[in-house]
Amino acid sequence: MKKMLFELLISPLTISDNYYLNSIIISLIGLIAFKVAFKVVGDIGARGGIGSLLHWTIRFIVFIFLWSVCCIAVIATKFVISHIVLISILVIGLVLIVLLSKYIYHRVICN
């Protein structure tokens, strides 16, 4: 019952539009969430119904956390790629401003 509820809750979650890539990433997140939940419940020593409920709760929380981190990383990457020219101009401008200010500062202080 708990597994069915877990699968029902995570089934609409996606990271990528690519089906195969999404399946691989979601599977890796699920594996990591399982390992973390198994380790935590094993370290606590909870057994039976309480251990099972704790395992599935921890697994769900870890899964949602990792899924959120991956989604943020994908969104940030897409933003950077779509605005690469603007970001490059800003970075070059900031570097030039810093170098110019250091040059002017040293020129004024040293002379």
CYANA upper distance limits for C-alpha pairs under 8 A (distance plus 0.5 A):
  1 MET  CA      5 LEU  CA      6.81
  2 LYS  CA      6 PHE  CA      6.60
  2 LYS  CA     53 LEU  CA      8.19
  2 LYS  CA     56 TRP  CA      7.45
  3 LYS  CA      7 GLU  CA      6.60
  3 LYS  CA     56 TRP  CA      8.16
  4 MET  CA      8 LEU  CA      6.57
  5 LEU  CA      9 LEU  CA      6.67
  6 PHE  CA     10 ILE  CA      6.79
  6 PHE  CA     56 TRP  CA      7.98
  6 PHE  CA     60 PHE  CA      7.46
  7 GLU  CA     11 SER  CA      6.19
  8 LEU  CA     12 PRO  CA      8.40
 14 THR  CA     22 ASN  CA      6.86
 14 THR  CA     26 ILE  CA      8.09
 15 ILE  CA     22 ASN  CA      6.34
 15 ILE  CA     25 ILE  CA      8.23
 15 ILE  CA     26 ILE  CA      8.31
 15 ILE  CA     67 TRP  CA      8.02
 15 ILE  CA     70 CYS  CA      7.59
 15 ILE  CA     71 CYS  CA      6.22
 15 ILE  CA     74 VAL  CA      8.05
 16 SER  CA     21 LEU  CA      7.22
 16 SER  CA     22 ASN  CA      5.66
 17 ASP  CA     22 ASN  CA      7.54
 18 ASN  CA     22 ASN  CA      6.42
 19 TYR  CA     23 SER  CA      6.59
 20 TYR  CA     24 ILE  CA      6.75
 21 LEU  CA     25 ILE  CA      6.70
 22 ASN  CA     26 ILE  CA      6.48
 23 SER  CA     27 SER  CA      6.46
 24 ILE  CA     28 LEU  CA      6.72
 25 ILE  CA     29 ILE  CA      6.68
 26 ILE  CA     30 GLY  CA      6.55
 26 ILE  CA     67 TRP  CA      8.24
 27 SER  CA     31 LEU  CA      6.62
 28 LEU  CA     32 ILE  CA      6.70
 29 ILE  CA     33 ALA  CA      6.57
 29 ILE  CA     63 PHE  CA      6.70
 29 ILE  CA     66 LEU  CA      6.98
 29 ILE  CA     67 TRP  CA      7.50
 30 GLY  CA     34 PHE  CA      6.57
 30 GLY  CA     63 PHE  CA      6.74
 31 LEU  CA     35 LYS  CA      6.72
 32 ILE  CA     36 VAL  CA      6.67
 32 ILE  CA     63 PHE  CA      8.44
 33 ALA  CA     37 ALA  CA      6.59
 33 ALA  CA     58 ILE  CA      8.35
 33 ALA  CA     59 ARG  CA      5.52
 33 ALA  CA     60 PHE  CA      7.90
 33 ALA  CA     62 VAL  CA      5.85
 33 ALA  CA     63 PHE  CA      5.82
 34 PHE  CA     38 PHE  CA      6.43
 34 PHE  CA     59 ARG  CA      6.25
 35 LYS  CA     39 LYS  CA      6.55
 36 VAL  CA     40 VAL  CA      6.62
 36 VAL  CA     58 ILE  CA      8.43
 36 VAL  CA     59 ARG  CA      7.70
 36 VAL  CA     62 VAL  CA      8.19
 37 ALA  CA     41 VAL  CA      6.54
 37 ALA  CA     55 HIS  CA      5.77
 37 ALA  CA     56 TRP  CA      7.89
 37 ALA  CA     58 ILE  CA      5.89
 37 ALA  CA     59 ARG  CA      5.62
 37 ALA  CA     62 VAL  CA      8.41
 38 PHE  CA     42 GLY  CA      6.39
 38 PHE  CA     55 HIS  CA      6.97
 39 LYS  CA     43 ASP  CA      6.49
 40 VAL  CA     44 ILE  CA      6.68
 40 VAL  CA     55 HIS  CA      8.44
 41 VAL  CA     45 GLY  CA      6.54
 41 VAL  CA     46 ALA  CA      6.37
 41 VAL  CA     51 GLY  CA      6.88
 41 VAL  CA     54 LEU  CA      7.44
 41 VAL  CA     55 HIS  CA      6.54
 42 GLY  CA     46 ALA  CA      7.29
 45 GLY  CA     51 GLY  CA      8.38
 46 ALA  CA     50 ILE  CA      7.05
 46 ALA  CA     51 GLY  CA      4.98
 47 ARG  CA     51 GLY  CA      4.98
 47 ARG  CA     52 SER  CA      7.62
 48 GLY  CA     52 SER  CA      6.71
 49 GLY  CA     53 LEU  CA      6.59
 50 ILE  CA     54 LEU  CA      6.49
 51 GLY  CA     55 HIS  CA      6.43
 52 SER  CA     56 TRP  CA      6.77
 53 LEU  CA     57 THR  CA      6.59
 54 LEU  CA     58 ILE  CA      6.55
 55 HIS  CA     59 ARG  CA      6.47
 56 TRP  CA     60 PHE  CA      6.54
 57 THR  CA     61 ILE  CA      6.76
 58 ILE  CA     62 VAL  CA      6.55
 59 ARG  CA     63 PHE  CA      6.46
 60 PHE  CA     64 ILE  CA      6.63
 61 ILE  CA     65 PHE  CA      6.65
 62 VAL  CA     66 LEU  CA      6.61
 63 PHE  CA     67 TRP  CA      6.47
 64 ILE  CA     68 SER  CA      6.54
 65 PHE  CA     69 VAL  CA      6.82
 66 LEU  CA     70 CYS  CA      6.68
 67 TRP  CA     71 CYS  CA      6.64
 68 SER  CA     72 ILE  CA      6.68
 69 VAL  CA     73 ALA  CA      6.70
 70 CYS  CA     74 VAL  CA      6.68
 71 CYS  CA     75 ILE  CA      6.61
 72 ILE  CA     76 ALA  CA      6.53
 73 ALA  CA     77 THR  CA      6.55
 74 VAL  CA     78 LYS  CA      6.61
 75 ILE  CA     79 PHE  CA      6.63
 76 ALA  CA     80 VAL  CA      6.68
 77 THR  CA     81 ILE  CA      6.61
 78 LYS  CA     82 SER  CA      6.53
 79 PHE  CA     83 HIS  CA      6.59
 80 VAL  CA     84 ILE  CA      6.03
 80 VAL  CA     87 ILE  CA      7.89
 83 HIS  CA     87 ILE  CA      6.64
 84 ILE  CA     88 SER  CA      6.42
 85 VAL  CA     89 ILE  CA      6.71
 86 LEU  CA     90 LEU  CA      6.72
 87 ILE  CA     91 VAL  CA      6.61
 88 SER  CA     92 ILE  CA      6.57
 89 ILE  CA     93 GLY  CA      6.48
 90 LEU  CA     94 LEU  CA      6.60
 91 VAL  CA     95 VAL  CA      6.66
 92 ILE  CA     96 LEU  CA      6.64
 93 GLY  CA     97 ILE  CA      6.62
 94 LEU  CA     98 VAL  CA      6.64
 95 VAL  CA     99 LEU  CA      6.61
 96 LEU  CA    100 LEU  CA      6.38
 97 ILE  CA    101 SER  CA      6.47
 98 VAL  CA    102 LYS  CA      6.66
 99 LEU  CA    103 TYR  CA      6.62
100 LEU  CA    104 ILE  CA      6.61
101 SER  CA    105 TYR  CA      6.44
102 LYS  CA    106 HIS  CA      6.57
103 TYR  CA    107 ARG  CA      6.48
104 ILE  CA    108 VAL  CA      6.58
105 TYR  CA    109 ILE  CA      6.55
106 HIS  CA    110 CYS  CA      6.12
107 ARG  CA    111 ASN  CA      6.52
